Amino acid sequence: MSDELIVDARYKSCPGPLVSLIRVMRRAEPGQRIKLLSTDPRSPNDVKEWVLRTGHKFLGYKQVDDYFEIYVEV
């Protein structure tokens, strides 16, 4: 399994962060973890809903300064 991938989607408005995440997830290997960086306050919930609907794992999120770190697993 490869190292964690980081998707920096800070300062993109909805649906930009989710679109950026989806692009990376399509190329990721099963079991690979991805950290999405986003300043959009809706991103944690949007990502959680999409990830759970598509059969991936939502690993949680935390706020760091003025952005969120959102963790998912393919």
Buried (B, 14 or more C-beta within 10 A) or exposed (E): EEEEBEBEBBEBEEBBBBEBBBEBBEEBEEEBBBBBBBBBEBBBEBBBEBBEEEEBEBBEBEEEEEBBBBBBBB
